[in-house]
């Protein structure tokens, strides 16, 4: 049964992607002593990395979509690490690329 956060995402019409596999030799997350560290995640849409620079080869809207995709990937990795997003009580820092 989905938790509160999953239900809220569903109401917002946000579907989390499958967590991306690492493209280099790093761990996408580390869970230790009730602390979750998620490595910097990139923006993926339909399994493809979004690249570019806003104003150069991405429009503002495309940049906003890339930022949203990055946030969705962070949540996807967190869900994989914890099993349930409702287990997360506090966020200290978020970074995306």
C-alpha positions as CSV (number, residue, x, y, z in Angstrom):
1,X,0.0,0.0,0.0
2,X,1.5,3.4,-1.0
3,X,2.3,5.8,1.8
4,X,1.2,9.4,2.2
5,X,4.1,10.8,0.1
6,X,3.4,8.4,-2.8
7,X,-0.3,9.3,-2.7
8,X,0.5,13.0,-2.8
9,X,2.8,12.5,-5.8
10,X,0.1,10.6,-7.5
11,X,-2.4,13.4,-6.9
12,X,0.1,15.8,-8.4
13,X,0.4,13.5,-11.4
14,X,4.1,12.9,-10.6
15,X,5.3,9.4,-11.5
16,X,8.8,8.6,-10.3
17,X,11.1,7.0,-12.8
18,X,13.0,3.8,-12.2
19,X,16.2,4.7,-10.3
20,X,19.1,5.2,-12.7
21,X,22.0,2.8,-12.5
22,X,25.4,4.5,-11.8
23,X,27.2,5.5,-15.0
24,X,30.6,5.4,-13.2
25,X,32.1,3.8,-10.1
26,X,30.0,5.5,-7.4
27,X,27.1,4.5,-5.2
28,X,23.8,6.2,-6.0
29,X,23.1,6.3,-2.3
30,X,24.4,5.3,1.1
31,X,22.2,4.5,4.1
32,X,24.0,4.5,7.4
33,X,23.0,5.1,11.0
34,X,19.5,6.3,9.9
35,X,21.1,8.9,7.5
36,X,20.5,8.7,3.8
37,X,23.1,10.3,1.5
38,X,21.9,10.4,-2.2
39,X,24.7,11.1,-4.7
40,X,24.1,13.9,-7.2
41,X,21.5,12.8,-9.7
42,X,21.1,14.0,-13.2
43,X,17.9,14.6,-15.2
44,X,16.7,11.6,-17.1
45,X,13.6,11.5,-19.3
46,X,12.6,8.2,-20.9
47,X,15.9,6.7,-19.9
48,X,17.9,9.5,-21.6
49,X,20.1,12.0,-19.9
50,X,19.0,15.6,-20.6
51,X,22.1,17.8,-21.4
52,X,22.6,21.4,-22.3
53,X,22.6,24.9,-20.9
54,X,19.5,27.0,-20.5
55,X,19.6,29.9,-22.9
56,X,22.2,28.2,-25.1
57,X,20.6,24.9,-26.3
58,X,17.7,24.5,-23.8
59,X,14.7,26.7,-23.4
60,X,13.6,27.9,-20.0
61,X,10.8,25.3,-20.1
62,X,13.2,22.6,-21.0
63,X,15.5,23.7,-18.2
64,X,12.6,23.6,-15.8
65,X,11.7,20.1,-17.0
66,X,15.3,19.0,-16.5
67,X,15.2,20.3,-12.9
68,X,11.9,18.5,-12.2
69,X,13.4,15.3,-13.7
70,X,16.4,15.7,-11.5
71,X,14.2,16.0,-8.4
72,X,12.2,13.0,-9.4
73,X,15.4,10.9,-9.8
74,X,16.5,12.0,-6.3
75,X,13.2,10.9,-4.9
76,X,13.4,7.6,-6.8
77,X,16.8,6.8,-5.4
78,X,15.5,7.7,-1.9
79,X,12.6,5.4,-2.3
80,X,14.9,2.6,-3.4
81,X,17.2,3.2,-0.4
82,X,14.4,3.4,2.2
83,X,11.7,1.3,0.7
84,X,9.1,3.9,1.5
85,X,9.4,7.7,1.2
86,X,7.4,8.1,4.4
87,X,10.4,6.9,6.4
88,X,12.2,10.1,5.6
89,X,11.7,12.6,8.4
90,X,14.0,15.5,7.4
91,X,16.0,16.7,4.5
92,X,19.2,18.5,5.2
93,X,20.6,19.2,1.7
94,X,19.5,18.5,-1.9
95,X,21.8,18.8,-4.9
96,X,21.1,18.1,-8.5
97,X,23.1,18.4,-11.7
